[in-house]
Amino acid sequence: MALTPEGKVKAKVRRMLDAASVYYFMPATGGYGRSGVPDIVGCCDGKFFAIECKAGNNTTTSLQDIELHKIKKAGGIALVINETNIMDVEFIWT
């Protein structure tokens, strides 16, 4: 099965996190979890991070913006990553 453009971004982010031996997981909400939770969450060197993956010019939803803001307010790292800024993922461990 071919990956969607967003799926390709998620796969590349996962490869980067794996290569850096960073702990992460992808919460499966499936209608049972809280809406707006980022695609990837984890911890690196004691820092909580969350990554919302997008493709192209796609933007975050209002619920995603709220969750990302809550994470930042709590002292975590919250990133929105697409093809053009994917190297910003390295900010987590640098």
Phi and psi in degrees as a GROMACS rama.xvg file:
@    title "Ramachandran Plot"
@    xaxis  label "Phi"
@    yaxis  label "Psi"
@TYPE xy
-75.5065  142.583  ALA-2
-78.1915  146.636  LEU-3
-73.3621  164.726  THR-4
-54.7018  -41.6193  PRO-5
-67.279  -37.1226  GLU-6
-61.4461  -35.6439  GLY-7
-66.4134  -38.8255  LYS-8
-64.658  -45.9362  VAL-9
-59.2896  -43.065  LYS-10
-63.4936  -41.4879  ALA-11
-67.3968  -40.9026  LYS-12
-61.1869  -45.0394  VAL-13
-60.4513  -41.8155  ARG-14
-61.9983  -40.734  ARG-15
-64.6648  -44.0574  MET-16
-65.0692  -42.204  LEU-17
-61.7012  -44.2325  ASP-18
-62.5906  -29.5133  ALA-19
-93.7925  5.39124  ALA-20
55.087  44.2553  SER-21
-94.1907  135.718  VAL-22
-76.482  130.696  TYR-23
-158.755  165.864  TYR-24
-151.389  165.655  PHE-25
-114.295  104.434  MET-26
-62.4394  131.776  PRO-27
-99.2232  104.342  ALA-28
-81.7076  -47.8392  THR-29
47.1605  32.3178  GLY-30
86.6764  -8.57992  GLY-31
-104.807  -24.1978  TYR-32
-92.777  -175.174  GLY-33
-78.1908  133.444  ARG-34
-69.6562  144.767  SER-35
93.0726  -5.26684  GLY-36
-63.1414  135.682  VAL-37
-60.0507  159.699  PRO-38
-64.3021  -38.7682  ASP-39
-132.73  131.244  ILE-40
-131.786  152.014  VAL-41
-174.29  -167.289  GLY-42
-141.874  137.334  CYS-43
-142.005  122.259  CYS-44
52.0435  39.857  ASP-45
78.7382  5.66687  GLY-46
-107.144  126.623  LYS-47
-77.2932  137.061  PHE-48
-137.357  157.33  PHE-49
-141.355  139.156  ALA-50
-127.75  125.525  ILE-51
-102.21  121.79  GLU-52
-97.2159  135.421  CYS-53
-134.545  163.165  LYS-54
-121.317  141.414  ALA-55
57.6437  -133.229  GLY-56
-90.8873  9.33451  ASN-57
-60.5592  140.687  ASN-58
-118.226  165.418  THR-59
-72.8612  154.631  THR-60
-83.28  169.14  THR-61
-59.8258  -42.8277  SER-62
-64.0703  -38.8793  LEU-63
-65.2312  -41.7487  GLN-64
-59.6095  -41.5995  ASP-65
-62.0656  -47.1136  ILE-66
-63.6126  -43.7566  GLU-67
-63.3461  -38.8251  LEU-68
-64.4575  -43.2881  HIS-69
-60.664  -39.7977  LYS-70
-64.8152  -46.6173  ILE-71
-62.2246  -43.0288  LYS-72
-62.0868  -31.8769  LYS-73
-83.3228  -0.36811  ALA-74
96.9162  5.68777  GLY-75
-86.282  171.97  GLY-76
-98.4691  125.648  ILE-77
-125.781  119.454  ALA-78
-122.026  144.854  LEU-79
-111.623  117.795  VAL-80
-117.687  135.334  ILE-81
-134.593  -168.492  ASN-82
-62.7853  -30.4068  GLU-83
-83.0325  -23.0758  THR-84
-122.356  23.2756  ASN-85
-59.6043  -26.8276  ILE-86
-69.5615  -14.0286  MET-87
-64.5799  -16.2636  ASP-88
-58.9436  -33.4692  VAL-89
-62.3289  -17.7237  GLU-90
-58.3688  -26.2061  PHE-91
-63.1303  -39.4646  ILE-92
-113.294  6.91718  TRP-93
